């Protein structure tokens, strides 16, 4: 992954980042900050787990075969767009759209870690349930969406600039982090794509949704 990207902490992610295909963008989102603006104040958290959904050829993707519907339309937007969808009729899932327009790539954000105790407190209040361990707070796409009040009102939002209710900021260069990769979760329907190691997370991070005992080190190039 020899990419000429410069990550300046506290600044928006570089525009060139959002032009990357999902498989390159997914590990690079580790360590970046997701910011949610609410009436109670901004909530900042660190992205610690992602999954890549790599375009029309990926049988795990909602846009497999260039399936273009009202639901999948945000995936065909230019990189830097939010794709928020509902599963089981009750859980929202937040994705970062990448690549160029009409090329449906997206990265599912699976887990985040609050930056400060105040952020954790706000997230716990939004969850409205007993938090016994870190992953109970925001380890899983549905949990983090509820903790950050992410729902379909944010679907299609531009998240590449800090002038809205949700955006991404640089947390530092992710290539310095200890990351691993493993197969994605709950996509048995994806046939030969189901076992590809397209899920990425920070090793031993307690907020990660599922730690795979067979995960392999992700080698930054």
C-alpha positions in Angstrom: 0.0 0.0 0.0 2.5 2.6 -1.2 0.3 5.7 -1.1 1.3 9.3 -1.0 -1.1 10.4 1.7 -0.4 12.8 4.5 -2.4 12.5 7.7 -2.4 15.7 9.8 -4.0 15.2 13.2 -7.1 17.3 13.7 -7.5 18.2 10.0 -10.0 16.8 7.5 -8.9 13.6 5.8 -7.1 14.5 2.5 -9.4 14.6 -0.5 -7.3 12.0 -2.3 -8.2 9.5 0.5 -11.8 9.4 -0.5 -10.9 8.5 -4.1 -9.4 5.2 -3.0 -11.1 1.9 -3.6 -12.7 0.5 -0.4 -10.1 -2.2 0.0 -7.4 0.4 0.3 -9.4 2.9 2.3 -10.7 0.4 4.9 -7.4 -0.2 6.8 -6.5 3.5 6.5 -9.6 4.5 8.3 -8.3 2.8 11.4 -7.2 5.4 13.9 -9.1 8.2 12.2 -11.6 10.2 14.2 -15.3 10.1 13.6 -17.1 13.3 14.9 -20.8 13.6 15.6 -22.2 17.0 16.4 -25.3 16.9 18.7 -27.2 19.4 20.9 -25.3 18.0 23.9 -21.9 18.8 22.2 -19.5 17.1 19.8 -18.8 13.4 20.3 -15.4 12.2 19.1 -14.3 8.6 18.7 -11.5 6.6 17.1 -12.3 4.1 14.4 -11.0 0.7 15.5 -12.7 -1.8 13.1 -13.8 -1.6 9.5 -15.0 -3.8 6.6 -14.4 -3.3 2.9 -17.2 -3.7 0.4 -15.4 -3.5 -2.9 -17.6 -2.5 -5.8 -20.0 -4.2 -8.2 -18.0 -7.4 -8.3 -18.1 -8.1 -4.5 -20.9 -10.6 -3.8 -21.1 -9.2 -0.2 -21.9 -5.7 -1.4 -25.4 -4.3 -1.6 -24.4 -3.0 -5.0 -23.2 -6.4 -6.4 -23.8 -6.5 -10.1 -24.3 -2.8 -10.1 -27.6 -3.1 -8.3 -28.8 0.5 -8.2 -31.9 1.1 -6.1 -33.2 3.8 -3.8 -31.4 2.0 -0.9 -28.0 1.7 -2.7 -28.0 5.0 -4.5 -25.6 6.7 -2.0 -23.0 4.0 -2.8 -22.9 5.4 -6.4 -22.0 8.9 -5.1 -18.5 10.3 -5.1 -16.2 9.3 -2.2 -16.8 11.2 1.0 -20.5 10.4 1.2 -22.3 8.6 4.1 -24.2 5.5 3.3 -26.6 4.6 6.2 -28.9 1.6 5.9 -31.2 -0.3 8.2 -30.9 -4.0 9.0 -33.4 -6.3 10.7 -35.8 -3.3 10.6 -34.1 -1.8 13.7 -30.3 -1.3 13.5 -28.6 1.5 11.5 -25.3 0.8 9.9 -22.9 3.6 8.9 -20.6 3.3 5.8 -18.0 5.7 4.3 -18.4 5.7 0.5 -15.1 5.9 -1.4 -13.9 5.8 -5.0 -15.3 7.9 -7.9 -18.9 8.5 -8.7 -20.8 5.5 -10.2 -18.2 3.0 -8.8 -20.0 1.7 -5.7 -17.3 1.2 -3.0 -18.1 1.5 0.7 -16.4 0.9 4.1 -18.6 -0.3 6.9 -17.5 1.2 10.2 -17.9 -1.7 12.7 -16.5 -0.3 16.0 -15.2 2.9 17.5 -13.6 3.9 20.8 -14.5 7.1 22.5 -11.7 9.6 22.8 -12.4 10.9 26.3 -14.5 10.0 29.3 -17.0 12.7 28.4 -17.4 11.2 24.9 -17.9 7.8 26.5 -20.5 9.2 28.9 -22.5 10.8 26.0 -22.3 7.6 24.0 -23.5 5.5 26.9 -26.5 7.9 27.5 -27.4 7.5 23.8 -27.2 3.7 24.1 -29.5 3.6 27.1 -28.4 0.2 28.3 -26.1 -1.3 30.8 -22.5 -1.2 29.6 -20.5 -4.1 31.1 -17.5 -4.0 28.8 -16.2 -1.6 26.1 -17.6 -3.5 23.2 -21.1 -3.2 24.7 -20.8 0.5 24.1 -19.8 0.7 20.4 -18.5 -2.7 19.3 -20.7 -3.5 16.3 -22.3 -1.3 13.6 -25.7 -1.1 15.2 -24.3 -0.3 18.7 -22.0 2.5 17.4 -24.8 4.0 15.3 -27.0 4.2 18.3 -24.2 5.6 20.5 -23.5 8.3 18.0 -27.2 9.0 17.0 -26.5 8.0 13.4 -29.7 7.2 11.5 -31.0 7.4 8.0 -31.5 11.2 8.2 -27.7 11.3 7.7 -27.8 9.0 4.6 -26.2 10.7 1.6 -24.5 13.4 3.8 -21.1 14.7 2.8 -18.7 13.7 5.6 -15.4 15.0 4.1 -15.7 18.4 5.7 -16.5 19.7 9.2 -19.5 21.8 8.5 -22.3 19.3 9.2 -23.6 16.9 11.8 -21.1 14.1 11.1 -17.5 14.2 9.6 -14.1 12.5 9.6 -10.9 14.0 11.0 -7.3 12.7 10.9 -6.2 11.0 14.0 -2.7 10.4 12.8 -1.0 8.1 10.3 -2.7 4.6 10.6 0.4 2.9 9.1 2.0 3.1 12.5 -0.8 1.1 14.1 -0.8 -2.7 14.9 -3.7 -3.9 12.7 -4.9 -7.3 11.7 -7.2 -8.6 9.1 -9.9 -11.4 9.0 -13.0 -12.4 7.1 -16.0 -10.2 7.2 -18.9 -10.9 9.6 -22.3 -12.6 8.7 -21.9 -12.7 4.9 -22.1 -16.4 4.1 -24.3 -15.5 1.2 -21.3 -13.9 -0.5 -20.0 -17.3 -1.7 -16.3 -17.1 -2.6 -16.1 -13.6 -1.3 -17.2 -14.6 2.2 -13.8 -15.8 3.4 -11.7 -13.0 2.0 -9.8 -11.1 4.8 -11.6 -7.8 4.2 -12.2 -6.9 7.8 -9.6 -4.8 9.6 -9.2 -3.9 13.2 -6.7 -2.9 15.8 -5.1 -5.8 17.6 -6.4 -6.4 21.1 -8.6 -3.3 21.1 -11.4 -3.9 23.6 -14.0 -2.0 21.6 -13.7 -4.4 18.5 -16.9 -6.3 18.0 -15.4 -9.8 17.4 -11.7 -10.9 17.7 -10.9 -13.6 15.3 -8.3 -16.1 16.7 -7.1 -16.7 13.2 -6.7 -13.1 12.3 -3.4 -12.3 10.5 -1.2 -9.3 10.8 -1.9 -6.6 8.3 1.3 -5.6 6.6 1.4 -1.9 5.8 3.4 -1.3 2.6 
